């Protein structure tokens, strides 16, 4: 029964996120133009590959949390979460520093020809968002380990709703890529706060 319930919450949550992304992309392209959207997409894809750095460690937290809860109770879960958070902080810092060290290369070689005045700042802000998102990913694993996909999906949908509303509001006011990053940051803050509240 728990498996079916969790599967339905995952299906529903993921479906809502996919639909939201399909709806917002044309609006973003309309507001910032195809060239700037291309910059954002390349940055997003480039930084998403950094998630491979942890070699699956983050996804294993849910299993370790569930096993620790069963064997050792809250004390065991606390050890796994604390260790995981420290490890995520380490990987997030390494990810950020490595990304920062190759910023000029990425801007000059990967994004060559991109005519955007604040590209170094946008790159650095996007890098910080991805690094912090990685660090706080441990909180999703806590709920997954507790088999509370309902709470995980509620948090993710609430986060995406905030992000979408802010994207529409900020892009409508002309904030371009900086507006998208601000909206993503706000969405991540809502995600972390809602996960902590669970």
Protein Blocks (a to p, Z undefined) as FASTA:
>chain_A
ZZmmmmmmmmmmmmmmmmmmmmmmmmmmmmnojklmmmmmmmmmmmmmmmmmnnommmmm
mmmmmmmmmmnommlmmmmmmmmmmmmmmmmmmmmmmmmmmmmmmmmmmmgoiacfklmm
mmmmmmmmmmmmmmmmmmmmmmmmnopaklmmmmmmmmmmmmmmmmmmmmmnonammlmm
mmmmmmmmmmmmmmmmZZ
